Amino acid sequence: GGKPFDFSAEDIHETRDTGGKNALRIYEMKKPVIAAINGAAVGIGATMTLPMDIRIMSESAKIGFVFAKRGFVNEACSSWFLPRIVGVSKAAELVMTGRILTATEALQCRLVTEVVPQDQVYLRARAIAKEIAENCAPVSVALCRQMMYQMAGARWPMTAHKLESSSYHYIGVSPDALEGAASFLEKRPPEWKMDPATDMPPEYPWFPAQPFPRNIQE
């Protein structure tokens, strides 16, 4: 009952959609985030997966951005994330038609990474998470994840070159880099020492936090 999407009592310059706040938190994370989609991911069920790194979808699941068909607009920062995943033209098509996609269609436009049988969705997501956790250094994963997301909006490749160079300088003599080389030469699983919570480069985060602007032009 009521009007759960009525924000008229709030200042239009101050109101923030909950999905967007959630998307920004995922964007800022240092850990990989994997979506296991095994049902109808419609509306926020679709947009909330966009800041995630990998989307695994069931053969029988469906996904769609139906906002315009209901007289609303897409949210959860999806106008930033969706075009970067499927391209601007495809993103516009998906949002303006509000079409519900089958798993095959979602895979074809690269909205999802893999399509698996329904009973394998969560297992496959966990298998990918295990592969990352067992083989890759947590700080290296955190740096790679954040470089790719933050460089999605960079104007020049030189910015990426600067970030990668400074990250290499930091990580090159770190315990994890030494362990990575040693474990490879000794043909054994690596034993990582560094923690993204405490061992990120001193200049991270690289850019100041962007405040929620009162006016859209800011």
Residue frames as a rotation matrix with the C-alpha (Angstrom) as fourth column:
GLY 1
0.568 0.823 0.000 0.00
0.823 -0.568 0.000 0.00
0.000 0.000 -1.000 0.00
GLY 2
0.436 -0.365 -0.822 0.95
0.197 -0.853 0.483 3.65
-0.878 -0.373 -0.300 -0.03
LYS 3
0.980 -0.197 -0.035 3.31
-0.096 -0.308 -0.946 5.22
0.176 0.931 -0.321 -2.53
PRO 4
0.661 -0.750 -0.032 6.72
0.493 0.402 0.771 3.61
-0.566 -0.526 0.635 -2.04
PHE 5
-0.200 -0.765 0.612 8.23
0.979 -0.128 0.161 5.55
-0.045 0.632 0.774 -4.97
ASP 6
0.646 0.469 0.602 6.78
0.471 -0.866 0.169 8.94
0.600 0.174 -0.781 -4.05
PHE 7
-0.208 -0.814 -0.543 9.67
0.978 -0.170 -0.121 11.18
0.006 -0.556 0.831 -2.98
SER 8
0.142 0.322 0.936 7.74
0.530 -0.823 0.203 14.44
0.836 0.467 -0.287 -3.40
ALA 9
0.957 0.230 -0.176 8.19
0.261 -0.425 0.866 15.29
0.125 -0.875 -0.467 0.28
GLU 10
0.264 -0.944 -0.196 11.96
0.719 0.057 0.693 15.40
-0.643 -0.324 0.694 -0.23
ASP 11
0.352 -0.300 -0.887 14.00
-0.475 -0.873 0.107 18.19
-0.807 0.384 -0.450 -1.79
ILE 12
0.994 0.097 0.047 14.56
-0.008 0.496 -0.868 17.24
-0.107 0.863 0.494 -5.44
HIS 13
0.467 -0.884 -0.012 18.21
-0.595 -0.304 -0.745 18.30
0.655 0.355 -0.667 -5.11
GLU 14
-0.242 -0.568 0.786 18.81
-0.969 0.182 -0.167 16.09
-0.048 -0.803 -0.595 -2.08
THR 15
0.623 0.583 0.521 16.85
-0.592 0.787 -0.174 12.88
-0.511 -0.200 0.836 -2.79
ARG 16
-0.460 -0.810 -0.363 18.93
-0.886 0.394 0.244 9.83
-0.054 0.434 -0.899 -3.64
ASP 17
0.554 0.672 -0.491 17.63
-0.692 0.700 0.177 6.54
0.463 0.242 0.853 -5.02
THR 18
0.562 -0.278 0.779 18.49
-0.603 0.508 0.616 3.58
-0.567 -0.815 0.118 -2.82
GLY 19
0.867 -0.222 0.446 19.61
0.421 0.804 -0.420 1.46
-0.265 0.552 0.791 -5.75
GLY 20
0.678 -0.627 0.383 22.13
-0.007 -0.527 -0.850 4.11
0.735 0.574 -0.362 -6.71
LYS 21
0.407 -0.523 0.749 23.62
-0.910 -0.305 0.281 4.24
0.081 -0.796 -0.600 -3.23
ASN 22
0.663 -0.117 0.739 23.94
-0.159 0.943 0.292 0.45
-0.731 -0.311 0.607 -3.30
ALA 23
0.887 -0.320 0.332 25.56
0.426 0.292 -0.857 0.53
0.177 0.902 0.395 -6.77
LEU 24
0.545 -0.706 0.453 28.15
-0.490 -0.706 -0.511 3.06
0.680 0.057 -0.731 -5.61
ARG 25
0.445 -0.367 0.817 29.05
-0.785 0.279 0.553 0.89
-0.431 -0.887 -0.165 -2.63
ILE 26
0.768 -0.160 0.621 29.62
0.319 0.935 -0.154 -2.10
-0.556 0.316 0.769 -4.93
TYR 27
0.837 -0.441 0.323 31.66
0.155 -0.375 -0.914 0.11
0.524 0.815 -0.245 -7.27
GLU 28
0.440 -0.667 0.601 33.94
-0.799 -0.596 -0.077 1.08
0.410 -0.446 -0.796 -4.38
MET 29
0.876 -0.041 0.481 34.53
-0.286 0.758 0.586 -2.48
-0.389 -0.650 0.652 -3.20
LYS 30
-0.059 -0.972 -0.227 37.96
-0.971 0.003 0.238 -4.09
-0.231 0.234 -0.944 -3.39
LYS 31
-0.547 -0.070 0.834 36.60
-0.114 0.993 0.008 -7.65
-0.829 -0.090 -0.552 -3.63
PRO 32
-0.931 0.278 -0.235 35.17
-0.201 0.145 0.969 -9.18
0.303 0.950 -0.079 -6.80
VAL 33
-0.399 0.883 0.249 31.36
-0.504 0.016 -0.864 -9.37
-0.766 -0.470 0.438 -6.85
ILE 34
-0.987 0.053 -0.154 29.61
-0.091 0.604 0.792 -12.16
0.135 0.795 -0.591 -8.76
ALA 35
-0.267 0.961 0.076 25.90
-0.912 -0.227 -0.341 -12.22
-0.311 -0.161 0.937 -9.55
ALA 36
-0.974 0.120 0.192 24.05
0.159 0.966 0.204 -15.56
-0.161 0.229 -0.960 -9.65
ILE 37
-0.504 0.816 -0.284 20.82
-0.834 -0.545 -0.088 -14.84
-0.227 0.193 0.955 -11.52
ASN 38
-0.994 0.096 0.059 18.40
0.103 0.985 0.137 -17.76
-0.045 0.143 -0.989 -11.25
GLY 39
-0.190 0.981 -0.042 14.98
0.781 0.125 -0.612 -16.13
-0.595 -0.149 -0.790 -11.65
ALA 40
0.461 0.422 0.781 13.28
0.800 -0.578 -0.160 -13.04
0.384 0.699 -0.603 -13.02
ALA 41
-0.369 -0.634 -0.680 15.72
0.769 -0.619 0.160 -10.14
-0.522 -0.464 0.716 -12.71
VAL 42
0.050 0.541 0.840 13.48
0.846 -0.470 0.253 -7.21
0.531 0.698 -0.481 -13.62
GLY 43
0.821 0.248 0.514 13.87
0.034 -0.920 0.390 -3.54
0.570 -0.302 -0.764 -12.77
ILE 44
0.463 -0.660 0.591 16.08
-0.886 -0.373 0.277 -3.16
0.038 -0.652 -0.757 -9.70
GLY 45
0.680 -0.183 0.710 16.68
-0.079 0.945 0.318 -6.90
-0.729 -0.272 0.628 -9.94
ALA 46
0.710 -0.439 0.550 18.54
0.683 0.243 -0.689 -6.17
0.169 0.865 0.473 -13.18
THR 47
0.631 -0.463 0.622 20.18
-0.148 -0.859 -0.489 -2.84
0.761 0.217 -0.611 -12.42
MET 48
0.766 -0.345 0.543 21.60
-0.604 -0.096 0.792 -3.97
-0.221 -0.934 -0.281 -9.08
THR 49
0.688 -0.523 0.503 23.74
0.456 0.851 0.260 -6.56
-0.564 0.051 0.824 -10.90
LEU 50
0.881 -0.284 0.379 25.39
0.271 -0.353 -0.895 -4.05
0.388 0.891 -0.234 -13.25
PRO 51
0.538 -0.748 0.390 28.12
-0.809 -0.588 -0.013 -2.83
0.239 -0.309 -0.921 -10.86
MET 52
0.604 -0.302 0.737 29.05
-0.254 0.804 0.538 -6.46
-0.755 -0.512 0.409 -10.26
ASP 53
-0.255 -0.883 -0.395 32.02
-0.727 -0.094 0.680 -7.92
-0.637 0.460 -0.618 -12.11
ILE 54
-0.958 -0.062 -0.281 30.59
-0.224 0.774 0.592 -11.20
0.181 0.630 -0.755 -13.38
ARG 55
-0.133 0.969 0.208 26.98
-0.909 -0.035 -0.414 -12.21
-0.394 -0.244 0.886 -14.01
ILE 56
-0.996 -0.081 -0.024 26.06
-0.084 0.948 0.307 -15.92
-0.002 0.308 -0.952 -14.20
MET 57
-0.333 0.938 -0.094 22.53
-0.924 -0.345 -0.167 -16.61
-0.189 0.031 0.981 -15.44
SER 58
-0.398 0.335 0.854 20.25
-0.016 0.929 -0.371 -19.62
-0.917 -0.161 -0.364 -15.39
GLU 59
-0.957 0.074 0.280 18.99
0.290 0.239 0.927 -20.99
0.001 0.968 -0.250 -18.72
SER 60
-0.184 0.982 0.038 15.44
0.912 0.156 0.380 -20.37
0.367 0.104 -0.924 -17.51
ALA 61
-0.181 0.075 -0.981 16.00
0.676 -0.715 -0.179 -16.91
-0.715 -0.695 0.078 -16.00
LYS 62
0.320 0.306 0.896 14.93
0.849 -0.513 -0.128 -13.63
0.421 0.802 -0.424 -17.59
ILE 63
-0.337 -0.479 -0.810 16.20
0.746 -0.661 0.080 -10.08
-0.574 -0.578 0.581 -17.26
GLY 64
0.001 0.386 0.922 14.88
0.863 -0.467 0.194 -6.70
0.506 0.795 -0.334 -18.29
PHE 65
-0.873 -0.261 -0.412 14.95
0.417 -0.837 -0.354 -2.96
-0.252 -0.481 0.840 -17.71
VAL 66
-0.342 0.886 0.313 11.21
0.894 0.204 0.399 -2.31
0.290 0.417 -0.862 -17.67
PHE 67
-0.595 0.068 -0.801 11.11
0.560 -0.680 -0.473 1.15
-0.577 -0.730 0.367 -16.11
ALA 68
-0.901 0.222 -0.372 9.81
-0.390 -0.790 0.473 3.11
-0.189 0.571 0.799 -19.12
LYS 69
-0.623 0.702 -0.345 7.04
0.138 0.532 0.835 0.54
0.770 0.472 -0.429 -19.61
ARG 70
-0.055 0.582 -0.812 5.81
0.975 0.207 0.082 1.40
0.216 -0.787 -0.578 -16.12
GLY 71
0.719 0.364 0.593 6.20
0.345 -0.926 0.151 5.17
0.604 0.096 -0.791 -16.46
PHE 72
0.818 -0.515 -0.257 9.45
0.140 -0.254 0.957 5.30
-0.558 -0.819 -0.136 -14.47
VAL 73
0.629 -0.721 -0.290 13.12
-0.639 -0.268 -0.721 5.77
0.443 0.639 -0.629 -15.39
ASN 74
0.537 -0.518 -0.666 16.08
0.463 0.841 -0.281 3.46
0.705 -0.157 0.691 -14.88
GLU 75
0.813 -0.200 0.547 18.08
-0.542 -0.605 0.584 3.95
0.214 -0.771 -0.600 -11.69
ALA 76
0.825 -0.504 0.254 20.95
0.151 0.630 0.762 2.45
-0.544 -0.590 0.596 -9.63
CYS 77
0.051 -0.840 -0.540 23.56
-0.520 -0.484 0.704 4.29
-0.853 0.245 -0.461 -11.72
SER 78
0.189 0.063 0.980 22.53
0.497 0.855 -0.151 2.05
-0.847 0.515 0.131 -14.63
SER 79
0.987 0.153 0.057 22.86
0.128 -0.508 -0.852 4.88
-0.101 0.848 -0.520 -17.17
TRP 80
0.330 -0.943 -0.052 26.60
-0.926 -0.334 0.179 4.78
-0.186 -0.011 -0.983 -16.36
PHE 81
-0.298 -0.514 0.804 27.09
-0.472 0.812 0.344 1.02
-0.830 -0.277 -0.485 -16.02
LEU 82
0.439 0.588 0.680 24.81
0.182 0.683 -0.708 -0.45
-0.880 0.434 0.193 -18.70
PRO 83
0.943 -0.087 -0.320 26.33
-0.331 -0.317 -0.889 1.32
-0.024 0.945 -0.327 -21.74
ARG 84
0.043 -0.998 0.053 29.79
-0.997 -0.040 0.073 0.28
-0.071 -0.056 -0.996 -20.59
ILE 85
-0.277 -0.061 0.959 28.68
-0.295 0.955 -0.024 -3.36
-0.915 -0.290 -0.282 -20.54
VAL 86
0.104 0.465 0.879 26.63
0.655 0.633 -0.412 -3.68
-0.749 0.618 -0.239 -23.74
GLY 87
-0.780 -0.359 0.513 27.42
0.623 -0.523 0.581 -0.45
0.060 0.773 0.632 -25.64
VAL 88
-0.838 0.415 -0.355 25.41
-0.225 -0.855 -0.467 2.76
-0.498 -0.311 0.810 -25.87
SER 89
-0.544 0.662 -0.515 23.06
-0.750 -0.109 0.652 1.73
0.376 0.741 0.556 -28.69
LYS 90
-0.416 0.379 -0.827 22.17
0.255 0.921 0.294 -1.63
0.873 -0.089 -0.480 -27.13
ALA 91
-0.825 0.098 -0.557 21.71
0.547 -0.117 -0.829 -0.03
-0.146 -0.988 0.043 -23.73
ALA 92
-0.769 0.565 -0.300 19.34
-0.569 -0.818 -0.083 2.53
-0.292 0.107 0.950 -25.23
GLU 93
-0.419 0.612 -0.671 17.38
-0.480 0.478 0.736 -0.24
0.771 0.630 0.093 -26.96
LEU 94
-0.560 0.162 -0.813 17.05
0.563 0.794 -0.229 -2.31
0.608 -0.586 -0.535 -23.78
VAL 95
-0.822 0.198 -0.533 15.93
0.391 -0.484 -0.783 0.66
-0.413 -0.852 0.321 -21.69
MET 96
-0.732 0.533 -0.424 13.63
-0.633 -0.763 0.132 2.32
-0.253 0.365 0.896 -24.22
THR 97
-0.348 0.631 -0.693 11.80
-0.448 0.538 0.714 -0.88
0.824 0.559 0.096 -25.18
GLY 98
-0.099 0.255 0.962 11.70
-0.983 0.124 -0.134 -2.36
-0.153 -0.959 0.238 -21.68
ARG 99
0.389 0.274 -0.879 12.02
-0.618 0.786 -0.028 -5.74
0.683 0.554 0.475 -23.37
ILE 100
0.564 -0.187 0.805 12.44
-0.611 0.562 0.558 -8.86
-0.556 -0.806 0.202 -21.23
LEU 101
0.033 -0.674 -0.738 15.46
-0.929 0.251 -0.271 -10.85
0.368 0.694 -0.618 -22.41
THR 102
0.971 0.104 -0.216 15.92
-0.047 0.966 0.253 -14.58
0.235 -0.235 0.943 -22.32
ALA 103
0.574 -0.813 0.104 19.22
0.006 0.131 0.991 -15.92
-0.819 -0.568 0.080 -21.00
THR 104
0.130 -0.510 0.850 20.39
0.924 0.374 0.083 -16.57
-0.361 0.774 0.520 -24.57
GLU 105
0.615 0.161 0.772 19.64
0.542 -0.797 -0.265 -12.98
0.573 0.582 -0.577 -25.57
ALA 106
0.959 -0.275 0.073 21.39
-0.236 -0.625 0.745 -11.63
-0.159 -0.731 -0.664 -22.48
LEU 107
0.314 -0.880 0.357 24.47
0.382 0.461 0.801 -13.68
-0.869 -0.115 0.481 -23.32
GLN 108
0.278 -0.165 0.946 24.46
0.960 0.024 -0.277 -12.56
0.023 0.986 0.166 -26.95
CYS 109
0.661 -0.020 0.751 24.64
0.166 -0.971 -0.172 -8.89
0.732 0.238 -0.638 -25.99
ARG 110
-0.303 -0.910 -0.282 27.23
0.431 0.133 -0.893 -9.63
0.850 -0.392 0.352 -23.28
LEU 111
0.247 0.470 0.847 24.94
-0.629 -0.587 0.509 -8.49
0.737 -0.659 0.151 -20.49
VAL 112
0.803 -0.045 0.595 25.81
-0.471 0.564 0.678 -11.75
-0.366 -0.824 0.432 -18.72
THR 113
-0.135 -0.983 -0.124 29.05
-0.947 0.091 0.309 -13.71
-0.293 0.159 -0.943 -18.77
GLU 114
-0.960 -0.172 -0.219 27.73
-0.224 0.945 0.240 -17.28
0.165 0.279 -0.946 -18.78
VAL 115
0.113 0.990 0.086 24.47
-0.972 0.093 0.215 -19.18
0.204 -0.108 0.973 -19.01
VAL 116
-0.892 -0.418 -0.172 24.23
-0.351 0.880 -0.320 -22.48
0.285 -0.225 -0.932 -17.14
PRO 117
-0.233 0.834 -0.500 21.47
0.381 0.551 0.742 -24.89
0.895 -0.017 -0.447 -16.04
GLN 118
0.464 0.560 0.687 19.33
-0.330 -0.610 0.720 -23.65
0.822 -0.561 -0.099 -13.15
ASP 119
0.989 -0.025 -0.148 20.87
0.143 0.463 0.875 -26.00
0.047 -0.886 0.461 -10.59
GLN 120
0.248 -0.968 0.041 24.39
0.960 0.240 -0.146 -24.89
0.131 0.076 0.988 -11.56
VAL 121
0.559 0.003 0.829 24.07
0.242 -0.957 -0.159 -21.10
0.793 0.289 -0.536 -11.24
TYR 122
0.870 -0.202 0.450 25.18
-0.490 -0.449 0.747 -20.73
0.051 -0.871 -0.489 -7.63
LEU 123
0.689 -0.636 0.348 27.74
0.399 0.733 0.551 -23.53
-0.605 -0.241 0.759 -7.96
ARG 124
0.362 -0.552 0.751 29.30
0.862 -0.108 -0.495 -21.86
0.355 0.827 0.437 -11.00
ALA 125
0.678 -0.078 0.731 29.44
-0.177 -0.982 0.059 -18.49
0.714 -0.170 -0.680 -9.24
ARG 126
0.854 -0.362 0.375 31.17
-0.359 0.111 0.927 -20.10
-0.377 -0.925 -0.035 -6.27
ALA 127
0.592 -0.656 0.469 33.59
0.729 0.684 0.037 -21.94
-0.345 0.319 0.883 -8.56
ILE 128
0.412 -0.425 0.806 34.68
0.488 -0.644 -0.589 -18.67
0.769 0.636 -0.058 -10.14
ALA 129
0.762 -0.098 0.641 35.05
-0.520 -0.683 0.513 -17.06
0.387 -0.724 -0.571 -6.72
LYS 130
0.820 -0.465 0.333 37.15
0.061 0.649 0.758 -20.02
-0.569 -0.601 0.561 -5.59
GLU 131
0.518 -0.632 0.576 39.34
0.840 0.247 -0.483 -19.78
0.163 0.734 0.659 -8.68
ILE 132
0.473 -0.307 0.825 40.06
-0.040 -0.944 -0.328 -16.12
0.880 0.122 -0.459 -7.94
ALA 133
0.809 -0.072 0.583 40.62
-0.582 -0.230 0.780 -16.69
0.078 -0.971 -0.228 -4.22
GLU 134
0.802 -0.472 0.367 42.96
0.231 0.811 0.538 -19.64
-0.551 -0.347 0.759 -4.67
ASN 135
0.357 -0.664 0.657 45.10
0.934 0.270 -0.234 -18.28
-0.022 0.697 0.717 -7.48
CYS 136
0.108 -0.245 0.964 45.24
0.485 -0.833 -0.266 -14.50
0.868 0.496 0.029 -7.27
ALA 137
-0.735 -0.474 -0.485 46.67
0.658 -0.326 -0.679 -12.10
0.164 -0.818 0.552 -4.70
PRO 138
0.177 0.923 -0.341 43.86
0.964 -0.233 -0.130 -10.15
-0.199 -0.305 -0.931 -2.95
VAL 139
0.076 -0.190 -0.979 45.61
0.155 -0.968 0.200 -6.77
-0.985 -0.167 -0.044 -3.19
SER 140
-0.912 -0.408 -0.024 46.42
0.013 -0.089 0.996 -7.36
-0.409 0.908 0.087 -6.87
VAL 141
-0.450 0.836 0.314 42.76
0.873 0.337 0.352 -8.23
0.188 0.432 -0.882 -7.52
ALA 142
0.321 0.582 -0.747 41.62
0.744 -0.643 -0.181 -5.11
-0.586 -0.498 -0.639 -5.66
LEU 143
-0.324 -0.531 -0.783 43.97
-0.087 -0.807 0.584 -2.87
-0.942 0.257 0.215 -7.63
CYS 144
-0.962 -0.028 0.273 43.02
0.257 0.256 0.932 -4.43
-0.096 0.966 -0.239 -10.98
ARG 145
-0.152 0.987 0.041 39.30
0.988 0.152 0.009 -4.14
0.003 0.042 -0.999 -10.21
GLN 146
0.387 0.327 -0.862 39.50
0.510 -0.855 -0.095 -0.51
-0.768 -0.402 -0.498 -9.18
MET 147
-0.626 -0.646 -0.436 41.78
-0.053 -0.523 0.851 0.51
-0.778 0.556 0.294 -12.04
MET 148
-0.838 0.316 0.445 39.38
0.536 0.324 0.779 -0.89
0.102 0.892 -0.441 -14.63
TYR 149
0.168 0.974 -0.153 36.27
0.985 -0.171 -0.005 0.66
-0.031 -0.150 -0.988 -13.10
GLN 150
0.332 -0.039 -0.942 37.79
0.356 -0.920 0.164 4.05
-0.873 -0.390 -0.292 -12.42
MET 151
-0.721 -0.643 -0.260 39.44
-0.036 -0.340 0.940 4.22
-0.692 0.687 0.222 -15.84
ALA 152
-0.302 0.699 0.649 36.07
0.925 0.380 0.021 3.56
-0.232 0.606 -0.761 -17.53
GLY 153
0.768 0.638 -0.057 35.49
0.616 -0.761 -0.205 7.29
-0.174 0.122 -0.977 -17.27
ALA 154
0.014 -0.856 -0.517 39.04
0.371 -0.475 0.798 8.52
-0.929 -0.203 0.311 -17.88
ARG 155
0.758 0.275 -0.592 39.60
-0.336 -0.613 -0.715 10.93
-0.560 0.741 -0.372 -20.75
TRP 156
0.355 -0.743 -0.567 43.08
-0.879 -0.057 -0.474 9.76
0.320 0.666 -0.674 -21.70
PRO 157
0.792 -0.180 -0.584 44.92
0.208 0.978 -0.020 6.40
0.574 -0.105 0.812 -21.64
MET 158
-0.224 -0.919 0.324 47.75
-0.084 -0.313 -0.946 8.34
0.971 -0.239 -0.007 -20.00
THR 159
0.092 0.329 0.940 45.75
-0.954 -0.240 0.177 8.32
0.284 -0.913 0.292 -16.76
ALA 160
0.969 0.247 -0.008 45.63
-0.240 0.948 0.207 4.52
0.059 -0.198 0.978 -16.90
HIS 161
0.399 -0.900 -0.177 49.35
0.285 0.305 -0.909 4.45
0.871 0.313 0.378 -17.67
LYS 162
-0.261 -0.474 0.841 50.04
-0.609 -0.595 -0.524 6.53
0.749 -0.649 -0.133 -14.56
LEU 163
0.462 0.528 0.713 47.89
-0.887 0.292 0.358 4.34
-0.019 -0.797 0.603 -12.31
GLU 164
0.968 -0.096 -0.232 49.35
0.048 0.978 -0.204 1.10
0.246 0.186 0.951 -13.65
SER 165
0.158 -0.984 0.081 52.91
0.097 -0.066 -0.993 2.39
0.983 0.165 0.085 -13.39
SER 166
-0.244 -0.228 0.943 52.52
-0.831 -0.452 -0.324 3.55
0.500 -0.862 -0.079 -9.81
SER 167
0.725 0.551 0.414 50.78
-0.682 0.661 0.315 0.29
-0.100 -0.510 0.854 -8.90
TYR 168
0.764 -0.531 -0.366 53.61
0.236 0.758 -0.608 -1.72
0.601 0.378 0.704 -10.43
HIS 169
-0.157 -0.852 0.499 56.12
-0.300 -0.441 -0.846 0.39
0.941 -0.282 -0.187 -8.51
TYR 170
0.018 0.260 0.965 54.27
-0.992 -0.117 0.050 -0.35
0.126 -0.958 0.256 -5.26
ILE 171
0.817 0.473 0.329 53.49
-0.523 0.849 0.080 -4.01
-0.242 -0.238 0.941 -5.81
GLY 172
0.625 -0.570 -0.532 56.76
-0.359 0.396 -0.845 -4.96
0.693 0.720 0.043 -7.53
VAL 173
-0.509 -0.860 -0.041 58.73
-0.301 0.222 -0.927 -5.27
0.807 -0.459 -0.372 -4.30
SER 174
0.105 0.664 0.740 55.82
-0.972 -0.088 0.217 -6.38
0.210 -0.742 0.636 -2.14
PRO 175
-0.516 -0.258 0.816 55.63
-0.579 0.808 -0.111 -9.70
-0.631 -0.530 -0.567 -0.27
ASP 176
0.439 0.777 0.451 52.91
-0.133 0.552 -0.823 -10.90
-0.889 0.302 0.346 -2.63
ALA 177
0.748 -0.238 -0.620 54.95
-0.656 -0.125 -0.744 -10.24
0.099 0.963 -0.250 -5.78
LEU 178
-0.362 -0.927 0.100 57.87
-0.926 0.345 -0.155 -12.12
0.109 -0.149 -0.983 -4.26
GLU 179
-0.349 0.333 0.876 55.55
-0.361 0.814 -0.454 -14.94
-0.865 -0.475 -0.164 -3.21
GLY 180
0.720 0.664 -0.202 53.97
-0.404 0.163 -0.900 -15.05
-0.565 0.730 0.386 -6.66
ALA 181
0.342 -0.694 -0.634 57.35
-0.849 0.061 -0.525 -15.54
0.403 0.718 -0.568 -8.31
ALA 182
-0.601 -0.628 0.495 58.53
-0.791 0.557 -0.253 -18.05
-0.117 -0.543 -0.832 -5.70
SER 183
-0.012 0.684 0.729 55.37
-0.355 0.679 -0.642 -20.17
-0.935 -0.267 0.235 -5.86
PHE 184
0.815 0.269 -0.513 55.58
-0.557 0.120 -0.822 -20.28
-0.159 0.956 0.247 -9.66
LEU 185
0.017 -0.913 -0.407 59.22
-0.862 0.193 -0.469 -21.38
0.507 0.359 -0.784 -9.63
GLU 186
-0.780 -0.327 0.534 58.62
-0.600 0.633 -0.490 -23.89
-0.178 -0.702 -0.690 -6.84
LYS 187
-0.575 0.617 -0.538 55.42
-0.267 0.480 0.836 -25.19
0.774 0.623 -0.112 -8.49
ARG 188
-0.691 0.386 -0.611 53.28
0.722 0.413 -0.555 -24.81
0.038 -0.825 -0.564 -5.37
PRO 189
0.375 0.879 0.295 50.12
0.786 -0.470 0.401 -22.89
0.491 0.082 -0.867 -4.44
PRO 190
-0.412 -0.544 0.731 50.83
0.115 -0.827 -0.550 -19.30
0.904 -0.143 0.403 -3.38
GLU 191
0.063 0.375 -0.925 50.45
0.994 0.063 0.093 -18.16
0.093 -0.925 -0.369 0.21
TRP 192
0.047 0.013 0.999 49.47
0.381 -0.925 -0.006 -14.51
0.923 0.381 -0.049 -0.01
LYS 193
-0.508 -0.375 -0.776 50.47
0.854 -0.103 -0.509 -12.19
0.111 -0.921 0.373 2.83
MET 194
-1.000 -0.002 0.017 48.82
0.001 -0.999 -0.043 -8.87
0.017 -0.043 0.999 1.96
ASP 195
-0.313 0.936 -0.161 45.29
0.875 0.218 -0.433 -7.70
-0.370 -0.276 -0.887 2.80
PRO 196
-0.320 0.231 0.919 43.28
0.645 -0.658 0.390 -5.11
0.694 0.717 0.062 0.80
ALA 197
0.735 0.653 -0.183 41.94
0.558 -0.431 0.709 -3.73
0.384 -0.623 -0.681 4.09
THR 198
0.781 -0.480 -0.400 45.41
0.179 -0.442 0.879 -2.67
-0.599 -0.758 -0.259 5.25
ASP 199
-0.102 -0.975 0.198 47.90
0.383 0.145 0.912 -2.99
-0.918 0.169 0.358 2.39
MET 200
0.706 0.317 0.634 46.65
0.708 -0.267 -0.654 -0.86
-0.038 0.910 -0.413 -0.49
PRO 201
-0.255 -0.843 0.474 49.12
0.810 -0.454 -0.372 1.74
0.528 0.289 0.798 -1.84
PRO 202
-0.529 -0.002 -0.848 49.40
0.708 -0.552 -0.441 4.86
-0.467 -0.834 0.294 0.33
GLU 203
-0.925 0.163 -0.342 47.95
-0.290 -0.887 0.361 7.06
-0.245 0.433 0.868 -2.45
TYR 204
-0.619 0.761 -0.194 44.82
0.290 0.451 0.844 4.90
0.730 0.467 -0.499 -2.71
PRO 205
0.439 0.615 0.655 42.07
0.727 0.186 -0.661 5.98
-0.528 0.766 -0.366 -3.23
TRP 206
-0.454 -0.752 0.478 43.62
0.881 -0.298 0.368 7.75
-0.135 0.588 0.798 -6.19
PHE 207
-0.566 0.349 0.747 40.85
0.218 -0.810 0.544 10.31
0.795 0.471 0.383 -6.57
PRO 208
-0.937 0.259 0.235 38.91
-0.323 -0.385 -0.864 12.28
-0.133 -0.886 0.445 -3.94
ALA 209
-0.555 0.814 0.169 35.43
0.720 0.573 -0.393 11.05
-0.417 -0.096 -0.904 -3.11
GLN 210
-0.849 0.318 0.423 32.84
0.112 -0.673 0.731 12.73
0.517 0.667 0.536 -5.31
PRO 211
-0.811 0.581 -0.073 30.06
-0.025 -0.159 -0.987 14.30
-0.585 -0.798 0.144 -3.27
PHE 212
-0.201 0.843 0.499 26.42
0.964 0.260 -0.050 14.02
-0.172 0.471 -0.865 -4.29
PRO 213
-0.935 -0.280 0.219 25.93
0.325 -0.922 0.210 17.35
0.143 0.267 0.953 -6.11
ARG 214
-0.405 0.825 -0.394 23.05
0.191 -0.345 -0.919 19.63
-0.894 -0.447 -0.018 -5.26
ASN 215
0.453 0.506 -0.734 22.76
-0.612 -0.422 -0.669 20.66
-0.648 0.752 0.119 -8.90
ILE 216
0.776 -0.080 0.626 23.24
0.355 0.875 -0.329 18.26
-0.521 0.477 0.707 -11.81
GLN 217
0.871 -0.448 0.202 25.62
-0.018 -0.441 -0.897 20.71
0.491 0.778 -0.392 -13.50
GLU 218
0.593 -0.670 0.446 28.14
-0.774 -0.323 0.545 20.44
-0.221 -0.669 -0.710 -10.68
